[in-house]
């Protein structure tokens, strides 16, 4: 079965341009930040390049990705006729499940935060060691020249 919509006046490129501009405006207003998964995508292990430029980009993303908001999201329904009943049903289901899922989510959030702090601490430690080694190499090179 194929659905065909006959709209000869519709300019798809113009419509997509409008959609993209509205998304860009909402991103600029910060409306999508809590749902932004680009930090998680940037942390995919296959794509990580370990050098100083990329590392400074990953650290804030790592922290933001680990800092998951455990607060309740607004529950809504877009169905005009049954919307109120659907919202009540969804809220009831969430209240029943919250007891079981809250501990799991909070433990995961704590683990994520500790892992992010540990990684950041390791990076800072090795950055300091590298700086000390570079200074030592420079001093040894200076001694070798004189």
Secondary structure as UniProt FT lines:
FT   TURN            8..9
FT   HELIX           12..28
FT   TURN            29..32
FT   HELIX           33..35
FT   HELIX           38..42
FT   HELIX           45..47
FT   HELIX           52..66
FT   TURN            80..82
FT   HELIX           83..145
//
